[in-house]
Structure formats: structure tokens, C-alpha cells
């Protein structure tokens, strides 16, 4: 092609290009949200499909290091797990947030407790919604804990190597019930008072630590030093019982439950992640065997020596 023909071809290509519409403002530069110091300080590795980089990105992040880098795709199906473990945890988060808000309007004493609840429900903007969110989240958390444990039992997820985590889950269930029980008394109404009265009366028959239980009288337990007296701070449900229920409900039990939650999540990862169905691999998970490369060539002859390529 001659130089004249090449020049004509370039002019023709330029003429065929669509005209660029220019506005009053210059075009904004393209900004990559991942290409900045803050993002790179949080996510220190590439977020691609490489198993090594995914593992490094999760292990090197304080918010993600409890999550496994890879899981069985069949183990996270909702028709298998029902999502009960995750929903129970999020209900605990809702209870924590709404509980902190409720603490701003509540005095744990006999003179103000019931009036504070009435003031919250009738005078505080959105106070009734806040209290109902806390109450219904508490009921749902108890229900979801039972459903979660039923799913784990039905799918055999309590078997080795997950037997320790099953025991941790049983402890979490007990603390969930204790949270619900101690929260019953805080409104200081007739329902809460008699519920706690009946519940703590059953504690008198506890073996060893109850004065009406087996071995209780033999070790010197009586109505003024047994477990019921320790729970109520006295012999009746009065101001001391309300204060102790408030401290256990808002401080003591949530701290202990949070510690066991951390152990529970950690053990899920260490015990082989979420327990899936029968151990089998899908067609997409089966890796094709690649021929191994070697630097040594074997000559199949009698008395042949190994020769390097």
C-alpha cells in the first residue's frame, strides 16, 4: 500500500468514528474502589478464585478469619441446614442492640421498674416497637435454638469429630433459656413475679445445692443458704431478686454466652466446617488427574541405568 492510499484510509477511519459529545464538565476519571490504601490495608490479598489467595484473604482479616476458605456446596443448602444457626446468631445481635436501648429507660428497682416499662410503651417514640422487638426476638431465639439442635441431631452432626461442639451447643441452649428466664422478672409485673417464684421454688429440689433436694440437708443446706437464696438474694422475690435478675440478664449471662459463641464458631471451622450430607463429590468438584512431569527417563531394558534428560 502506497503512502497516499494509507493516508486516505486513515482519514476515512477518522471520519467514520462517531462524534464524542462533550458536556460542560470534563469526564470524571475512572476510580477503582479497590485501588486505595484503606482497602488494601483491610484486604491484603487478591479476592480471586485462587484457593491460596482466598485462604490468605480470610486468615489475614480479623472479621473473616473464623470463616472457612472453602466449604461443601451441599452443606449450605437451606433444605439441609434450615439456616437456624445463622438466624439464631442474628437474633442474639438484635437482642443485644435493642437491650442496650432499653437500658436507657429502665431502673432496676421496685419503685420505678413497672413505671419505666409503661412510660416506654406509651410515651417514648417508637418505644413500644422497641420493646416488642426485644421480646419477640427473645421468643424466636429460644425456638430457633431448639430447631437448630433438632437439625443437628437429625443429620448426625453431633458425631465425631463434632462431639465437643455439640456439648458447647447444649451449654449455649441452657444459657439461652436462662436469658429468657431472667428477662421475665424485669418488667416487675404479676406475670414475671409469679413465673420467677415458681421457677426458683423448683430450685429448692436441686440435688446437693437445694435444701429440699437429695443430699442437701446432709451437707447443711437450708432455706437461707441454698441455690434459691443465692438466685433471689433473699427468701422472697423482692428488690434484691430484681437487681440480681437485671445484672445476670444484661451483663453476666451475655458475657458468658458470647465466649461460648466464639468457641462454637471456631470449632465449626476446626471440625471440618459445616457438616454436609453423605461425603461425595459432584462432577464439577472432581479434579482431573494430570500426568506427572519427571526429569528422569527410565529405559526398560535389562541392566539399564537411569538416564537424565
RATAQUI-V506600 format. One record per pair of residues at least 6 apart in sequence whose ideal C-beta (glycine too) atoms are under 6 Angstrom apart, sorted by the first residue. I is the first residue (numbers start at 0). GAP is how many residues later the second one is. Records with the same first field share a line. If there is no record, write none. Layout:
I->GAP / GAP
This chain:
43->16
44->8 / 11 / 12
45->7
46->10
53->15
54->14
57->6 / 9 / 11
58->6
65->199
67->201 / 205
70->202 / 203
71->204
73->202 / 203
74->199 / 201
81->69
83->60 / 63 / 64 / 67
84->63
86->57
87->53 / 56 / 57 / 60
90->46 / 49 / 50
93->43
94->42
97->32 / 35 / 36
100->29
104->11 / 15
105->10
106->9
107->134 / 135 / 138
109->129
112->75
113->74
116->70
119->7 / 11
120->6 / 7
137->42
141->38
144->28 / 31
151->6
156->118
157->8
160->110
161->109
164->102 / 106
167->92 / 95 / 96
170->89
171->88
174->78 / 82
177->75
178->74
181->63 / 66 / 67
182->66
183->8 / 11
184->7 / 11 / 60
192->44
195->41
196->40
199->28 / 31 / 32
202->7 / 24 / 25
203->6 / 8 / 24
204->7 / 8
205->7 / 21
206->6 / 7
207->7
208->18
209->6 / 16 / 17
210->10 / 11 / 12 / 15
231->9
232->7 / 8 / 11
233->6
295->10
296->10 / 12
